[in-house]
Every structure is written in C-alpha cells, then in structure tokens.
Amino acid sequence: MLTQDAVAFFGSKANIMKLLGYSNSAVYRWGDVVPESSAGRLYVLSHHKIPYRTEDYEPAAPAEG
C-alpha cells in the first residue's frame, strides 16, 4: 500500500495516526510504502478501497550479475 494512497483516502497523516491509535510520529516516518502491519489495518478500515498490493511487500529480487 502506498503512503500517498492512504493519505489521499484518510485525508492526512495526522488522521491516520489518530485512526490507528499511534501516539508518536510513526506515520510521519513512513516512506513511500505503508509498513505491512499498518497497511492491513488501513485496508480493512477503508473497506478495501485503498489498493493493497502484495508485491509492495515482497523482497526485491537479487540483481543478476
């Protein structure tokens, strides 16, 4: 799940932080991809409207060389 998709759906990182019950700035430290443990919760809370792509959480394939 991309952070920008979650923010677009819920309105702001502050809204996500409140929704998930986070008392610190964890949401503000997310990169481009929502951590998988939070993504699952947001997917359910959005009634499956935010795209949840398993490929966002698959380990990167080793570079061929």
N, C-alpha and C positions, 0 to 999 in steps of 0.2 A: 504494500500500500504506500503510495506516495504521500509525503507530508503535505504537499500542496493540495492534493485531493481532499485530505481530511480537513485541512484548514478551510478550504472552499465550502465544504459541506457544513461544518460546525461554526463557521464564522470567524474564528480566531484561535490562536494557540492558547490564549487565556481561557476561552470557553472549553477547549479540550482538557486543559489542566483541571478545571473545576469538575467537568463531567467524569473524568477518571479518578478524581479524588486525590490528585497529586498535590502535595503541599509545597513542593520545591519547584525549581525551574527545569525539571527533566524534559518537558515538552520543548522548551526553548533550545535544548542541546541536540535535538534530533537533527539528523542530516536530511538528505533528500528522501529517505525511506523511513517510515514509522517502524520502530522496533516491533518484531513479530508478536511479542506478548501483548502489546498495546493495540496492534493492528487487529487482532482477533476480536478484542472487546469493542473497538470502534466499528468494525464490520457489523457486529450484532446490533450495536446501539443505533447504527444508521439504517437498520432494517435492510441490510445487504445492498445499500445504494452506493457505497463507496467501493470502487474496484479493489479487490483483494487478489493480487496475483502471486501465486506460489513461486514463480520464477524470481521475484524480488528477494526471496529468502534462500534460494539455492546457492551453494558455494560456487564461486567462479571456477570455471574450468582452467586447469593449468595451461599456461602458454606452451605451445608446441615449439620445439627448438632444435 
